[in-house]
Amino acid sequence: MIVVDTNIIAYLFIVSEHTEAAEDLLARDMDWQVPALWRSEMRNVLAGYIRRKSLTVEQAVQIQREAESMFFAREHAADSARVLELVAASECSAYDCEFVSLAMRLGAKLWTADQKILAAFPRHAVEISAA
C-alpha cells in the first residue's frame, strides 16, 4: 500500500515525461490510497489542460471518471488536527499536508514529484523518479 499525490495520478492518466514512472509504480504496488481532496485537485489539473487546449472537455471528463473509478473505496477523510500540525511544522500547503498525514496514518510512503514535500518530509515521501 502506498499514498500517491494528485500529480502521480495525473501522470498515470495524461501522457507526460513521468507517465512511465507512474506506470512502473502501479505495476509494483497497485494499492494506491488518497485523501478525498484528490478529486478537486485532479479537476484543477484537468482544467489547466482544457485551458491550454491540450484536452477537450469530453476527454477531461472521461479521465476524471476513470480516475474516480480507480480510487473508489481508496479515499480517506483528512484528520484536520494532524494536517494543521504538519502545516505548522513545514512550509507545505494544507492540501499537501493531507497527503502526508494520510501516509503517516497508514504507515505508508507518499509518492510525489513535489520538491517541497520531499524536502519537508523525507522520512515519509518518495520521489516518483525512484519508481
NORHUBEL-V847450 format. One record per residue. N is the residue number from 0. OMEGA is omega in radians with two decimals (* if undefined). Layout:
n->[N/N]
omega->[OMEGA/OMEGA]
This chain:
n->[0/1/2/3/4/5/6/7/8/9/10/11/12/13/14/15/16/17/18/19/20/21/22/23/24/25/26/27/28/29/30/31/32/33/34/35/36/37/38/39/40/41/42/43/44/45/46/47/48/49/50/51/52/53/54/55/56/57/58/59/60/61/62/63/64/65/66/67/68/69/70/71/72/73/74/75/76/77/78/79/80/81/82/83/84/85/86/87/88/89/90/91/92/93/94/95/96/97/98/99/100/101/102/103/104/105/106/107/108/109/110/111/112/113/114/115/116/117/118/119/120/121/122/123/124/125/126/127/128/129/130]
omega->[3.07/3.00/3.11/3.07/-3.02/3.13/3.12/3.08/-3.14/3.13/-3.13/-3.04/-3.12/-3.06/3.12/3.11/-3.11/-3.09/-3.12/3.12/3.11/3.10/3.10/3.13/3.11/3.12/-3.14/-3.10/-3.09/-3.08/-3.14/3.13/-3.09/2.95/-3.10/3.13/-3.04/-3.10/3.14/3.12/3.14/3.08/3.12/3.05/3.14/3.10/3.10/3.11/3.09/-3.11/3.11/3.14/3.08/3.06/2.98/3.07/-3.12/3.10/-3.14/3.11/3.13/3.12/-3.14/3.13/-3.14/3.14/3.12/3.10/3.14/-3.04/3.05/-3.13/3.07/-3.10/-3.08/3.04/3.14/2.99/-3.00/-3.13/-3.14/3.11/-3.12/3.04/3.12/3.06/-3.11/-3.10/-3.06/3.02/-3.10/3.10/3.05/3.10/-3.14/-3.11/3.03/3.13/3.13/-3.13/3.13/3.12/3.12/-3.11/-3.11/-3.06/-3.09/3.05/3.02/3.08/-3.03/2.96/-3.07/-3.08/3.13/3.09/-3.12/3.14/-3.07/-3.04/-3.06/3.12/-3.03/-3.06/3.13/-3.13/-3.11/-3.14/3.10/-3.06/*]
